[in-house]
Amino acid sequence: VILDPGHGGEDGGAVGVNGVYEKDLNLAIAKEVEGYLKMNGISVICTRREDILLYDRNVDYKGRKKMLDLAARLKISRETANSVFGSIHMNAFPQTQYSGLQVYYSQNDDTSATLASLLQNNTKSLLQPSNTRKIKPASDNIYLLDRITTPAVLVECGFLSNAEECALLSDEAYRQKLSLILANAIVQFVENGS
């Protein structure tokens, strides 16, 4: 399993109503999920383990950091045979009433939708009973999911623009619950050979 904590370094991602950075929450959740997966005997690669973007500092990166970062994440996926790719993100929206986890899936592998459904449905049944969001196929504007050919999903863990959900995502105990649910869905997917 490749876990991809979105953003990092100079790219903080969304900023929560309480000032928390998406990049930090993404990394915290990825580390938790990694621990649970390893306890289940699943090999894990994280695209980043610290607060950095993955561009090569030895090339002319001016104006290209984000693109080079995404290319580096894609390279990790392509170099890891028989992998499952999960990118961890947070959502934000100008209207603050929106909340809830939502999963996007790559259309390049038929089983990506199966993994997305496990992630979405397990979260609804175990943590967010009022979440009515449906999984969505990724369009070409999600760079990684458009290009990865193995099972791949992007999990928007919640809305940092919603004060209540932002507070939950900033709480370590809540993140641990969410991480365990995400990890269990991945374990189900891997063990069923989907």
Secondary structure, 3 states (H helix, E strand, C coil): CEEEECCECCECCCECCCCCEHHHHHHHHHHHHHHHHHHCCCCCEECCCCCCCCCCCCCCCCCCHHHHHHHHHHHHHHCCCCCCEEEEEEECCCCCCCCCCEEEECCCCCCHHHHHHHHHHHHHHHCCCCCCCCCEECCCCCHHHHHCCCCEEEEEEEECCCHHHHHHHCCHHHHHHHHHHHHHHHHHHHHCCC
